[in-house]
Amino acid sequence: MGYVKLSKAAIAGVSQFDLLYADTIVAIKLDTGTTPDSIKVSYLGGAVHEAVIVPAADLVQADVQALNEAVGLIGGGSGMIDVMLSQKVSEVTFS
């Protein structure tokens, strides 16, 4: 199992990063219909599951590419890899 490590905006008493599960990802897309612009990560499974990376300010298409590269480097292996996005992450939500 591999994970992508996302740096979070500094908040006292809160973890300084979130982990994003890197296995069974089928799509990573910029969502400009949110404020701020976020990234949606879709997972394969019995039903479509999504993680939404909510930034402190707008994310950009280059962030999607950075996330794609980080997931590709993991290649389904175990461990964790850092990804540097243009903004710190406020939260990662799963549905």
C-alpha angles and dihedrals in degrees: 000000000000131000136196114221114221118195114231131212110265112266120166113254094008129108112268093223143030126216123228117203107238102196125096094012111160101174141014114190139169111242109208091172091080131072110259100024107256139186122248118207115196122202131204116241145110086305130014110272123192138196118201119206106209113197132202087242135003118313118214138214090265087064090056089053092048090052091047090052093048091051090047092052090054090052093189092304127131123265138054135279128196120234122199111215124185090250136034115254120249094193146330115227126193129205 
